[in-house]
Amino acid sequence: MSDDPPNEGLLGNQHNVVRHCGEQAISESSGLPKSAAFKMRDNEDYLSVNWLECFHEFAPDIALIGI
């Protein structure tokens, strides 16, 4: 864990984050991520995500591949 003060590095509401979910984390019936895709493992200190706005210069289909 970090010793950063609370709120250090938090994104404002105008920003968005995305998380890559492997095929096993996607529900076959709905095509949506299962809740387990967002659960941290016991050995993790944080949940890995990407800042969506960093892909703004790419077309949506390329940006999704880049993630």
DOLUMZA-62362 format. One record per residue: residue number from 1; y, x, z of N, C-alpha, C, O in turn. Coordinates in steps of 0.05 Angstrom, whole numbers, plus 5000, padded with zeros to 4 digits. Example, Ala and Ser with C-alpha at 12.3 -4.5 7.8 and 13.67 -1.06 7.14 Angstrom:
BEGIN
+------+------+------+------+-------+-------+-------+------+------+------+------+------+------+
! resi ! n.py ! n.px ! n.pz ! ca.py ! ca.px ! ca.pz ! c.py ! c.px ! c.pz ! o.py ! o.px ! o.pz !
+------+------+------+------+-------+-------+-------+------+------+------+------+------+------+
!    1 ! 4886 ! 5264 ! 5156 !  4910 !  5246 !  5156 ! 4934 ! 5264 ! 5156 ! 4934 ! 5285 ! 5169 !
!    2 ! 4955 ! 5257 ! 5142 !  4979 !  5273 !  5143 ! 5001 ! 5258 ! 5157 ! 5023 ! 5268 ! 5161 !
+------+------+------+------+-------+-------+-------+------+------+------+------+------+------+
END
This chain:
BEGIN
+------+------+------+------+-------+-------+-------+------+------+------+------+------+------+
! resi ! n.py ! n.px ! n.pz ! ca.py ! ca.px ! ca.pz ! c.py ! c.px ! c.pz ! o.py ! o.px ! o.pz !
+------+------+------+------+-------+-------+-------+------+------+------+------+------+------+
!    1 ! 4976 ! 5017 ! 5000 !  5000 !  5000 !  5000 ! 5025 ! 5018 ! 5000 ! 5024 ! 5041 ! 5009 !
!    2 ! 5046 ! 5007 ! 4990 !  5071 !  5022 !  4988 ! 5088 ! 5018 ! 5013 ! 5086 ! 4998 ! 5027 !
!    3 ! 5105 ! 5038 ! 5018 !  5124 !  5036 !  5040 ! 5151 ! 5025 ! 5031 ! 5171 ! 5026 ! 5045 !
!    4 ! 5152 ! 5014 ! 5006 !  5177 !  5003 !  4995 ! 5186 ! 4980 ! 5012 ! 5169 ! 4965 ! 5023 !
!    5 ! 5212 ! 4977 ! 5015 !  5223 !  4954 !  5030 ! 5215 ! 4928 ! 5016 ! 5211 ! 4928 ! 4992 !
!    6 ! 5214 ! 4906 ! 5031 !  5208 !  4880 !  5019 ! 5228 ! 4875 ! 4996 ! 5251 ! 4883 ! 4998 !
!    7 ! 5219 ! 4862 ! 4975 !  5235 !  4855 !  4952 ! 5240 ! 4878 ! 4933 ! 5251 ! 4874 ! 4911 !
!    8 ! 5232 ! 4902 ! 4941 !  5236 !  4926 !  4923 ! 5218 ! 4922 ! 4899 ! 5194 ! 4919 ! 4901 !
!    9 ! 5230 ! 4923 ! 4875 !  5214 !  4921 !  4851 ! 5206 ! 4893 ! 4842 ! 5191 ! 4890 ! 4823 !
!   10 ! 5216 ! 4873 ! 4856 !  5209 !  4845 !  4848 ! 5225 ! 4838 ! 4823 ! 5248 ! 4845 ! 4820 !
!   11 ! 5212 ! 4822 ! 4806 !  5226 !  4813 !  4782 ! 5240 ! 4787 ! 4788 ! 5231 ! 4771 ! 4804 !
!   12 ! 5263 ! 4783 ! 4775 !  5277 !  4757 !  4778 ! 5263 ! 4735 ! 4763 ! 5244 ! 4740 ! 4748 !
!   13 ! 5272 ! 4711 ! 4766 !  5260 !  4687 !  4754 ! 5261 ! 4688 ! 4724 ! 5246 ! 4673 ! 4711 !
!   14 ! 5279 ! 4704 ! 4712 !  5282 !  4705 !  4683 ! 5260 ! 4722 ! 4670 ! 5258 ! 4724 ! 4646 !
!   15 ! 5243 ! 4735 ! 4686 !  5222 !  4753 !  4676 ! 5195 ! 4739 ! 4679 ! 5192 ! 4721 ! 4696 !
!   16 ! 5176 ! 4748 ! 4663 !  5149 !  4737 !  4664 ! 5129 ! 4760 ! 4664 ! 5133 ! 4781 ! 4652 !
!   17 ! 5106 ! 4755 ! 4677 !  5085 !  4775 !  4676 ! 5060 ! 4761 ! 4665 ! 5056 ! 4737 ! 4667 !
!   18 ! 5043 ! 4777 ! 4653 !  5018 !  4768 !  4641 ! 4995 ! 4785 ! 4652 ! 5000 ! 4808 ! 4659 !
!   19 ! 4972 ! 4774 ! 4652 !  4948 !  4789 !  4662 ! 4926 ! 4787 ! 4641 ! 4921 ! 4765 ! 4631 !
!   20 ! 4915 ! 4809 ! 4633 !  4892 !  4809 !  4615 ! 4868 ! 4798 ! 4629 ! 4861 ! 4808 ! 4651 !
!   21 ! 4854 ! 4779 ! 4618 !  4830 !  4768 !  4629 ! 4807 ! 4773 ! 4610 ! 4808 ! 4764 ! 4587 !
!   22 ! 4787 ! 4786 ! 4619 !  4764 !  4791 !  4602 ! 4749 ! 4765 ! 4595 ! 4754 ! 4744 ! 4607 !
!   23 ! 4731 ! 4767 ! 4576 !  4717 !  4744 !  4566 ! 4702 ! 4729 ! 4588 ! 4701 ! 4704 ! 4588 !
!   24 ! 4691 ! 4744 ! 4607 !  4675 !  4732 !  4629 ! 4693 ! 4716 ! 4648 ! 4683 ! 4700 ! 4663 !
!   25 ! 4719 ! 4720 ! 4647 !  4738 !  4706 !  4665 ! 4750 ! 4681 ! 4652 ! 4767 ! 4668 ! 4664 !
!   26 ! 4741 ! 4675 ! 4628 !  4751 !  4651 !  4614 ! 4731 ! 4629 ! 4614 ! 4707 ! 4633 ! 4608 !
!   27 ! 4740 ! 4605 ! 4622 !  4722 !  4582 !  4623 ! 4714 ! 4574 ! 4595 ! 4731 ! 4571 ! 4577 !
!   28 ! 4688 ! 4571 ! 4590 !  4678 !  4563 !  4564 ! 4687 ! 4534 ! 4557 ! 4691 ! 4528 ! 4534 !
!   29 ! 4688 ! 4517 ! 4577 !  4695 !  4489 !  4571 ! 4724 ! 4485 ! 4566 ! 4731 ! 4469 ! 4548 !
!   30 ! 4742 ! 4499 ! 4580 !  4771 !  4494 !  4576 ! 4785 ! 4516 ! 4561 ! 4807 ! 4511 ! 4550 !
!   31 ! 4774 ! 4540 ! 4560 !  4787 !  4562 !  4547 ! 4809 ! 4575 ! 4565 ! 4823 ! 4593 ! 4556 !
!   32 ! 4811 ! 4565 ! 4589 !  4831 !  4575 !  4608 ! 4819 ! 4596 ! 4627 ! 4795 ! 4596 ! 4631 !
!   33 ! 4835 ! 4614 ! 4638 !  4825 !  4633 !  4657 ! 4814 ! 4620 ! 4682 ! 4826 ! 4600 ! 4691 !
!   34 ! 4792 ! 4630 ! 4692 !  4782 !  4620 !  4718 ! 4800 ! 4632 ! 4740 ! 4812 ! 4653 ! 4737 !
!   35 ! 4801 ! 4618 ! 4763 !  4818 !  4628 !  4785 ! 4809 ! 4656 ! 4794 ! 4826 ! 4671 ! 4804 !
!   36 ! 4784 ! 4662 ! 4792 !  4774 !  4689 !  4800 ! 4787 ! 4711 ! 4785 ! 4788 ! 4734 ! 4795 !
!   37 ! 4798 ! 4706 ! 4762 !  4811 !  4726 !  4746 ! 4837 ! 4737 ! 4760 ! 4847 ! 4758 ! 4753 !
!   38 ! 4847 ! 4721 ! 4779 !  4871 !  4729 !  4792 ! 4867 ! 4737 ! 4821 ! 4886 ! 4740 ! 4837 !
!   39 ! 4842 ! 4741 ! 4829 !  4835 !  4749 !  4856 ! 4832 ! 4779 ! 4857 ! 4818 ! 4791 ! 4840 !
!   40 ! 4846 ! 4792 ! 4876 !  4843 !  4821 !  4879 ! 4816 ! 4828 ! 4889 ! 4805 ! 4814 ! 4906 !
!   41 ! 4805 ! 4850 ! 4880 !  4780 !  4860 !  4891 ! 4786 ! 4874 ! 4917 ! 4809 ! 4882 ! 4923 !
!   42 ! 4765 ! 4878 ! 4934 !  4769 !  4890 !  4960 ! 4781 ! 4918 ! 4959 ! 4795 ! 4926 ! 4977 !
!   43 ! 4775 ! 4933 ! 4937 !  4785 !  4960 !  4935 ! 4812 ! 4962 ! 4921 ! 4821 ! 4985 ! 4915 !
!   44 ! 4825 ! 4940 ! 4915 !  4851 !  4941 !  4902 ! 4874 ! 4936 ! 4921 ! 4872 ! 4920 ! 4940 !
!   45 ! 4896 ! 4950 ! 4916 !  4920 !  4947 !  4932 ! 4940 ! 4927 ! 4919 ! 4958 ! 4917 ! 4932 !
!   46 ! 4936 ! 4922 ! 4893 !  4954 !  4904 !  4879 ! 4940 ! 4893 ! 4855 ! 4919 ! 4903 ! 4846 !
!   47 ! 4950 ! 4872 ! 4843 !  4939 !  4859 !  4820 ! 4953 ! 4870 ! 4795 ! 4978 ! 4870 ! 4794 !
!   48 ! 4938 ! 4880 ! 4776 !  4950 !  4892 !  4752 ! 4960 ! 4870 ! 4733 ! 4945 ! 4852 ! 4726 !
!   49 ! 4985 ! 4872 ! 4726 !  4997 !  4854 !  4707 ! 5015 ! 4870 ! 4688 ! 5020 ! 4894 ! 4692 !
!   50 ! 5024 ! 4857 ! 4666 !  5043 !  4869 !  4647 ! 5068 ! 4853 ! 4646 ! 5067 ! 4828 ! 4650 !
!   51 ! 5090 ! 4866 ! 4642 !  5116 !  4853 !  4639 ! 5118 ! 4842 ! 4611 ! 5121 ! 4857 ! 4592 !
!   52 ! 5118 ! 4815 ! 4608 !  5116 !  4802 !  4582 ! 5140 ! 4810 ! 4564 ! 5137 ! 4813 ! 4540 !
!   53 ! 5164 ! 4812 ! 4575 !  5188 !  4817 !  4559 ! 5187 ! 4844 ! 4545 ! 5203 ! 4848 ! 4527 !
!   54 ! 5170 ! 4862 ! 4554 !  5169 !  4888 !  4540 ! 5157 ! 4886 ! 4513 ! 5159 ! 4904 ! 4496 !
!   55 ! 5144 ! 4863 ! 4507 !  5132 !  4858 !  4481 ! 5150 ! 4841 ! 4463 ! 5141 ! 4832 ! 4442 !
!   56 ! 5175 ! 4838 ! 4470 !  5193 !  4819 !  4455 ! 5197 ! 4827 ! 4426 ! 5203 ! 4810 ! 4410 !
!   57 ! 5195 ! 4853 ! 4420 !  5200 !  4862 !  4392 ! 5177 ! 4857 ! 4374 ! 5179 ! 4860 ! 4349 !
!   58 ! 5154 ! 4850 ! 4384 !  5130 !  4845 !  4368 ! 5126 ! 4816 ! 4362 ! 5135 ! 4799 ! 4377 !
!   59 ! 5113 ! 4810 ! 4339 !  5105 !  4783 !  4334 ! 5085 ! 4774 ! 4355 ! 5070 ! 4791 ! 4365 !
!   60 ! 5084 ! 4748 ! 4362 !  5066 !  4740 !  4384 ! 5037 ! 4748 ! 4381 ! 5025 ! 4756 ! 4401 !
!   61 ! 5026 ! 4747 ! 4357 !  4998 !  4755 !  4354 ! 4994 ! 4785 ! 4358 ! 4973 ! 4793 ! 4369 !
!   62 ! 5013 ! 4801 ! 4351 !  5011 !  4830 !  4356 ! 5016 ! 4836 ! 4385 ! 5002 ! 4853 ! 4396 !
!   63 ! 5035 ! 4823 ! 4397 !  5040 !  4827 !  4426 ! 5016 ! 4821 ! 4443 ! 5010 ! 4836 ! 4462 !
!   64 ! 5002 ! 4800 ! 4437 !  4978 !  4793 !  4452 ! 4956 ! 4814 ! 4449 ! 4942 ! 4820 ! 4468 !
!   65 ! 4954 ! 4825 ! 4425 !  4934 !  4846 !  4420 ! 4942 ! 4871 ! 4436 ! 4925 ! 4885 ! 4446 !
!   66 ! 4968 ! 4876 ! 4438 !  4978 !  4900 !  4452 ! 4974 ! 4898 ! 4482 ! 4972 ! 4919 ! 4495 !
!   67 ! 4971 ! 4875 ! 4493 !  4967 !  4872 !  4521 ! 4938 ! 4878 ! 4527 ! 4930 ! 4877 ! 4550 !
+------+------+------+------+-------+-------+-------+------+------+------+------+------+------+
END
